[in-house]
């Protein structure tokens, strides 16, 4: 492949990856707890073929970097919704039973009496899922105590 065609193809591929990352970020701008993706120049790739021996190309990769900077807090008027400060995360039990961490703070009490987020993931305390006895008023302190 000649140098001009290779350079053009590499640029098109890199721009395609960047556009996919930007599209993903825009599509999820209002998704609760979404963390943006970043396009990174991750490594150089040596290029074979005629031309200079030192010919290389920069490879662009889109990665989800954990950026715990809080976004804009929206007042919902719902007593169970919480906004997490700084690098705070909630432990949740996902569908397959594994423990995961989220910044999603749209909480509710499930019919079973367990606290879950709007995605249906159970919120975990030190002893497992947090259970609220029937008829009990729930409050969440600034330090996260339920």
C-alpha positions, -999 to 999 in steps of 0.1 A, spaced: 0 0 0 15 34 -9 22 59 18 -6 83 9 -33 56 9 -20 42 42 -20 76 59 -55 84 46 -68 50 57 -52 54 92 -67 89 96 -102 77 85 -100 48 110 -90 71 138 -117 96 131 -143 68 129 -133 56 164 -134 92 177 -169 97 162 -182 65 177 -170 76 211 -185 111 208 -218 95 196 -219 72 226 -213 101 250 -240 122 233 -265 93 233 -260 88 270 -258 124 282 -291 121 302 -285 85 314 -283 85 352 -248 76 364 -233 74 329 -195 79 326 -181 93 294 -156 75 272 -124 91 261 -104 86 229 -68 78 236 -37 76 214 -28 43 230 2 30 210 21 32 178 19 4 153 48 -4 130 38 -5 94 52 -31 70 57 -24 33 77 -2 10 89 31 23 108 42 54 118 15 79 107 36 108 71 41 95 45 39 123 9 48 129 -8 60 160 -37 38 171 -67 55 186 -87 35 211 -119 44 230 -118 35 266 -141 40 296 -119 57 321 -133 59 356 -138 96 361 -156 101 394 -161 139 390 -197 145 399 -220 157 372 -248 182 376 -271 173 404 -308 174 395 -335 179 421 -361 153 416 -383 159 446 -382 122 455 -371 115 490 -351 84 482 -329 100 454 -294 108 465 -265 127 448 -231 112 455 -202 135 463 -166 132 453 -155 96 447 -184 80 465 -200 49 450 -228 26 460 -223 -11 462 -250 -30 443 -259 -66 436 -263 -70 398 -286 -96 381 -261 -124 381 -254 -120 419 -220 -102 415 -212 -70 434 -207 -39 413 -203 -2 420 -224 26 407 -230 63 412 -266 59 402 -286 74 431 -323 70 420 -333 47 449 -366 32 458 -380 5 481 -389 -26 462 -421 -46 471 -398 -71 489 -387 -43 513 -352 -41 498 -337 -8 486 -328 -9 449 -320 17 422 -342 23 392 -322 -3 373 -334 -29 398 -300 -35 414 -301 -41 451 -283 -16 472 -258 -33 495 -248 -23 531 -221 -39 552 -242 -70 557 -257 -74 523 -289 -60 507 -306 -32 528 -340 -42 541 -366 -17 552 -393 -30 576 -429 -24 564 -442 11 574 -408 24 585 -397 59 574 -364 59 556 -338 86 557 -303 87 543 -277 109 561 -250 128 543 -225 101 553 -247 74 537 -262 59 568 -297 45 561 
